[in-house]
């Protein structure tokens, strides 16, 4: 993560780099409208007067094209007798970025010339072209003792851009952590982060820099220690001190995030993070949850403690962390199901539901919560059990016999979610078809239908339930019969009887069930086509049409109904003839 807090300081450094050459730029931009090709500019760079050569170098950098032609010419210009030409040549090479890498060696030689402004610009350009050689690193490291703070700072920036160094070379930066200039100290911390080399000497120097009087140095140091991850874990106590004692929130935040990057999971760290969460006015509570999430399972208890927090962002981050932790978060979540706060109990059950099968260990606790005095907690507990799946079956089956109506309703609904996996619950669901509450009976019928053919042993109970005084129960029983007993001829007769005496809404469900019986129901349905009740004839036609080609034997009877006195019967017969056609 790049550090943005020092952008103002970086801008100041850029001003220092260029202030001495404002006059040069003005002269270099003479005649800006004059058309020039790359070839002409390269020629001018070699033969013109100093002002023309300087202008040509500047223009080539602005165009930054044809590197294979321009870079060699600019390299030659690095030896120009005019310092202004050399400066513009250096700048122009930097505009080519990686394409200017062939200029690394001659640029390195310029570092020895001692010209301050040229040295600064050369250091910048070496970073831009991606210089990586050990020789360049050595040349730059030698400049870290320069008395000019701007040179030291810029060299550190370039070394950071170069990336990894040997341990010995990386440690040559250590003295600059105590430099007199805070900009240099800050850049030393940033460079160490980019170089990425972590030795005991560097860690010790960085630990000392956490006490720097300048906030930007402390921020950069904390971020660098964080970038080293577990390798810098030894500095965790110093970072915890910053988190609790530093007066600047930005410093505290950087220290807190560093602790997270280190995955520091010791008791002292977890306690400190808990204290932040407990203090509802603390400005870094959100970051603390994020850090706890990085620590992972050792911090599960602390993360779980804020799942019902007033701050939705904290709740969201806690849930994200719990998802990552998985089974390790189940014990503290189960413990929260015994909280005295019903809101927390409900939230714990909801989070366990999100974990699904990973929360199997919570089934006993959720079984207890299923009988919670709070209705919302009970509902959340049952839904969580359904999300866990097959492991919850015994608990959900037990819930069908609960004294609480809401528990019986929710358990029937939960078992429906399990579908065929709920087959072991069929005997209990058959019993529930006789429940005194209509919603439980309807739910049981619906669940048996969801189980499907594995619930065919419930045929007798479902046939009986088709006589339920409640329309909804009767309807669902008929639908369930079609789904569970589609291959049983024994169920055809009860369904035909239901069609004959059924209420309009029941008849639609019965038609669906008969259509699932297929050709086994065709003969009985053909007989119904002769019924004197036009509505019965219409529904029988509907069932035959839904059966499709397997009901082709009904074609003569259907054709006869094309002359039926009832228009709706005639139209339905025409539709069914199309449906049964092979």
N, C-alpha and C positions, 0 to 999 in steps of 0.2 A: 504494500500500500504506500503510494507516494505521499509525502508529507506536504501539506498545503499551507501550513501556518506561517511559513517563512517566505511566502511569495513577495511580500513587500521588501524584505531584506535582499532577495535575489534581484529585484528590480533596481535597488540601490547599487548592487554590485555591477549590474550591467551599465549603469550610468558612469561608474568609475572606469569601466573598461573603455568607454567611447569618448569620454569628455575631452581627452587630449587630441582627438582627431576630428573634431567637428569641422575644423577648417579644411582638413583633407577631404572630407566627404563633400563639402560644398564645391571644392575644385573638381573632385572626381565626377560630379554630376553635371559638369558643364555640357552644354549643348545636348540636353536630354532627348530632344526630338530628332536628332540626326540618326537616320537609319544605318545600322551596322550589322553585318553578318558576323558569324563566329569566326570565319576565316579572316575577315578584315580586322577584327578585334585582336586575334592572335598575332597578326602581323604588326599591328600598332603596339602591342605589348613588347615586341622585340625591337622595334625601330624608332618609336616615337620619342618625344622629349619626356621628361619626368611627369609632367602633368598629363600628357596623353597616355603614358604607360599606366599611370595610376588610374585614370578613367577607364582604360581598357580592362584592367583587372577587376575593377568594381562591376563593370557591365557584364563581364563573363560570369561573375558570381550571381548576378541577377538573372541571367538567362539559364545558368546551370544545365546546359545541354552539351552533347558530344564530348563526354568525359574523356574518351580515348584520345581526343585531339587537344582538349583544353587543359587537362590536368598536367601533362608534360610541360606545356607552356607556362603554367602557373608555378610549377616546381622550379623552372629556370628563373622565374621572377623572384623567387625567394632569396636569390643571391644578388638582386638588384642593388645598386649603390644607394638608391633612394629609400629611406626608411618608410616613406609613405607608400611606395610601390610594394615594398615587402609586406606591409600591414594589410593592404588591400588584397594582395595575393593570398595571404593566410586566410583572411575572411572569406574570400571567394572559394577556396578549397573546402572550407567548412560547409558551404552551401550545397556542395555535391554529396555531403554525408558519406555513406559507405563507399560510394564510387570514387572517393578521394583517398582511399586507403593506401594507394601506391605512394602517396606523399608523406607517409609516416616517418620514414628515416630522415629526409631533409627537414621536416618540421621539428623533429627531435633535436637536430643540430641548432635550430634557432633558440632552443631553451638555454643554450650556453652563452648567448650574446649579451645578456645583461640588460637589454632594453626593456624597461618595466612594461610599457604598454604593449609592445610586441610579444613579450613573454606571456602576458595575460591572455591575449588573443590566441596565441599559439596553443596554450593549454586548453582553451575552449574548443578550438578546432580539432585537436587530438581526440577529445571526447566525442565530438560530432561524427568524425569519420570512423569511429569504432576501433581506435588503436588498442591493441591487446599485447604487444610484444613485451617480453621481460626487460628489454633494453629501454623501452619507453617508460615502463614502470620505474626502473632504477633512476632514470633521468628526472622524473617527476618527484620521486621520493627525496631526491637530493635537494629539491627546492623547498622542502618543508621547514628548513631552518632559515629561510629567507627572513630578513627583518620586516619586510612589507607584509602586513596582515592580509591584504587583498590577494597577494600572490599565494600565500599559504591556503587561504580559503578556496581560491579557484583551483589550485592543484588538488586539493582534497576532493572537490567536485568531479574533477576529471578522473581521479583514481577510482572513485565510486562508479563512474560510468564504465570504466574498464572491467569491473567485475572482480572475480576471484584472484587473489594474490597468494603467494606462499605465506606460511605462518610467520616466518621471520620478517617478511616485508610488511605484512598486515600489522605486526606489532610496532613497526616504526611510526605508526600513527598515534600510539598510546601517549607520547608526551604532549600531543596537542589537545588532549582532554583537559589539560590545565593551562592552556594558552591564555594570554592576557586579554585576547579579543573574544567576546562571546560568539561572534559570527563564526570564528574559526572553531571554537569548541563545539558549536552546533553542527558545523559541517563535518567535523571529525566523527561525531556520532552517526550522522547520516551516511558518511562514506563507509564506516564499519558495517552498517546494515547492508549496504549494497555489495560490499566485498564479500560478506557472508562468512568470513573466517572467525571462528570462536575459539580462543585459547584462554587459559586461566588468567594470563596477564591482561588480555583485553576485557574479560569479564570483571576483573578487579578494578580496572580503570573506569569501566562503565558504571559499576556500583558506586564508586566514589563520585562520579558525575551526577548521580541522582540528588546529591546535596548541593549542586551548583546554585549560585544565587540568581541565575537567569532562568526564567520560566521556559524559554524556548530550548535551552540546553537540556533541561529536565525532561521536557516532552520528547525531544528527539532521542534522548538516552533511553527512556522507558520504551519507546517504540522499537528501538534497536534490540534491546534485551528481549522484547516480545518476539521479534523476528527470529531469534535464535531458538525459540521454543524450549523444550525440556533441557537443552544444553545449558541454559542460563537459570535453571530452577533455583540454584543456590541463592540468587538475589531476591527471591520471593519475599522474605521478611522485610527487606529494604523497600520493596515496592508497596507492601502492605502499610508500612509507615507513611509513605507518601499519600496513599489512598485516604488514610485517616487524618493526617496532619497538615498536608499541603493546603495553602490558602487559595490556590488557583484551581478551579474546576477542570480546566483543560489538562492540567498536569495529573490530577487525580484520575481523570478518565483514561489518559494514556497509560498510567500505571495499572489501572484495573484491567484494561484490555490486554496488557502484557502478561498479567497473571493468568488470564484465560488462555493465551497462546502457549504458555508454559505447561498447561494442564496441571497446575499445582493443586493437589488434592489432600494436603495435610490438614490436620485438625485446626490449626491456627488460621489457615486461609479460608476454610469453610465457615468458621465462626465469624470471621471478619465480613464475609459476604452475607451471612445471615443477618448481621447487625445492620447492614445497609438495607436489606429487604424489610426489616422490622420498622426502620425509620421511614415512615410514609412521606416525609418531607425531603428525603435525601434526593439530590438531583441525579444520582447515578443508579437508581433502582433498575431501570430498564437494562442498562449495561451490565449490572450485576447478574440479572437473569441470563443474559447472553453468555456471560463468562461461566456461569454454573453449567449451562448447556454444553460449553466446550469441555469442561471437566468431565461431564458425563455421569456414569452410574454412581461414583462415590458421592456425587452431589444430589442424588435423586430426592432425598428427603427435603432438602432446601428448595428444590425446584417445585416439588409437589405442594409445598406450603403456600404457594401463591397462585394456584389454579383458579381460585375464586376472588382474586384481587380486583379492586375497583378499577384499576387501570387496564383497559382492554389490550393495550400493547404488551403489557407484562403477562397477561393471561395467554395471549397468542404465542409469545416467545416461550413461555413455560410449556405449552402444549407441544410446540415444535420440538423442544428439547426432550420431552417425555417420549415422543414418537421415536426419536433417535435412540433413546436409552432402551425402550422396549420392556422386556420382562424385568429388568432391574428396577423399574419404577413401580412395579405391582405391589410389593410389600408396603411402602409408605402410602400408596393410594388406598389399599385395603384398610390400613389403620385409620385413614380419614373417614371411612364409612361409619366409624364410631364417634365421630366428632359431635359435640353438643350443638353445633350450628347446622340446621337442616340444609341451608344453602351450600355449605361445604360438603355435606354428605351427598347431596344431589350432584354437585360438580364432580366429585370423585367418581361416582358411578358413571357419569357421562364420559369422563376421560378414559375409564376402563373400557367403555364401549368402543371408543376410538382405537384402542389397542387390539381389539378383537381377540383372535385366537391366542395372542401373546399373553393375554391376561387370565389364562386358565387357572393359575394359582389363586385367583381372587374369587373363584366360584363359591367356596364356603362362606366368605364374608358377604358376597352378593346375595346368597341364599338367606342370610340373616336380614340383610337390608330389604329383601323382598317383603318383609313383614314390618318395615319401618312405620312408625306412627304418622309420618308425613306422606301424603299421597304422591307428591311429585318425586320423592326419593324412591318410593316403591316402584313407580313407573320406570324411572331411570335404571333401577337395579335390574328389572326384568328385561329391559331392552339391552342392557349390557350382557346379560346372560345369553340372550339370543345371538348377539354379535360374536360371543365366544364360540358358540356352535355346539357340536355333539357332546362335548364334555359336560355341558350344562343340562343335558336331557333329564337326568334324575331329579335335579332341582326344579326344573320347569314342570315336570310331571307331578311332583309333590305340590307345586303351586296350584294345580287344577283343583285341588281339594281344600284350598285355603278357606278360612272363614270369611276372609275379606273378598267382597265381590270384585273390586278393582284388580286384585291379584289374579283371581281366576280369569278375568277378561284378558288381562295383559299376558298371562301365560299361554292362553289359547292363541292369541295373536303372535306371540313369540315363536311358538311351535310351528305356526303356519309359515313363518319366515324360513324355517329350517327345511321345509318341503319334505322330500323323501327321506332325509336324514332323521326325521322325527318318527319313523315307523315304530320304534319301541313304545311310543306313546299312544298307539291305537287303542289298547284296552281302556286307558284312562280317558281318552277322548270319547269313546263309546259311552262310558259312564257320564261324561259331561253333557251328552245329548239329553240327559234327563235332569240337568241342573234346573233349579227353580227359577233362575234368571234367564230371560229370553236372549240377552246379549251373549251369555256364555254358551247357550245351546247353539246359537247361530255361528259363533266363533268355532265351536267344536266341529260342526258340519263343514264349515269352510276349510278348516285345517285338514280334515280327513280327505277332502277333495285335493288339497295341495300335496298330500302324501302320495296320492294316486293308487296304482294297482297294489302297492304294498299294503294298502288298507282294505283289501277286498273282504277281509273277515268282518268288516263293519257293515256289510250289505243289509243284514236283517235290521240292525239298529237304524240305518239310514232310511230303509223302507218305512219303518215305524215313524221316523221323524217327519216323513212326508205328510203325516196326519197331524202334525203339530198345530195347535190353534193359532200360532203366529205365522203370518204369510211369509215373513222373511226367513224363518227357520225352515219351513216347508220347502221354499224355493231353493235354499242352499243345500238342503238334504238331497233334492232331486239332482241338482248340478253335481254334487259330490258322488252320487250313485253312478252317474254317467262316467265320471273320471276314475272311479275305483273299481267298478264291476263291469266294464265294457265287454268282457268275454263270457259273462254269466247269463245263460238263458233264463235262469230263475228270476232275474230282476225285470224281465220284459213285462210279465203280467202285471206286477204292481205298478209299473210305469204307465201301462195302457189304462189301468183303472184310474190312475191319477189324472190322466189326460181326459178321461170321460167325466170325472166329477170335479176336476180341479177348477180353481179360480183363474181368471185370465192371466194373472201374473205367474201363477204356478205352472200354467200350461206352457208358457214360454220356456221355463226351466226344464219341464218334462220333455219337451221337444228336443232340447239340447241333449238330455240324457239318452233318449231313444236313438238320436242320431249317432251317438257314440257306440250303441249296440251293433250297428252295422246291419248286415244281412239277417242276423238273428231276429231282428225286429220287423223285417219287411212284411212277412205274412200277416202278422197282427195289425200292422198299419194299413195294409190293403183292405182288411175287414172294416177298419174305421172309416175308409173312404165311402162306405155305404151308410154311415150314420146319418140319422135324420137331422142332427144338429149341424148347421152349416159351419159353425165355429170349430167343432170337432173335426169336420172334414178338412177345413182350412189348415188346422194345426197338423193333422196327419200328413197332408200334402207337404207341408213345410219340413217335417221330419224326413220324409222320403227324399225330398230334394237335397237335404243336407247330407244324407247318406251317400248320394251320388250314384256312380255306375253300378255299385253293388246292389242297387235297388231296381235294376232294369226289368225285373219281373212285374213291376207295378205299371209298366207302360200302358197296357190295355185299359186298366182301370182309370189311369190318369187321362187318357184320350176320351174316355166316356165323360169325364168331368168337364171337358171343354164345352159341353152343352148344359152344364149345371145352371140352375135357375139363379144362383147367387153369383153376381159379377166378380166379387173378390175371390171366390173359389175358382172360377174359370181362369182368371188371370194367374192365380198361384199354380194351377195345374199346368198352364203353358210354361211357366218358369221352371217347374219341376221336371218337365219333359226334357228341357234343355240340359238340366243338371245331371240327369241319369243317362244321357246319351253317351255311348262308349267313345 
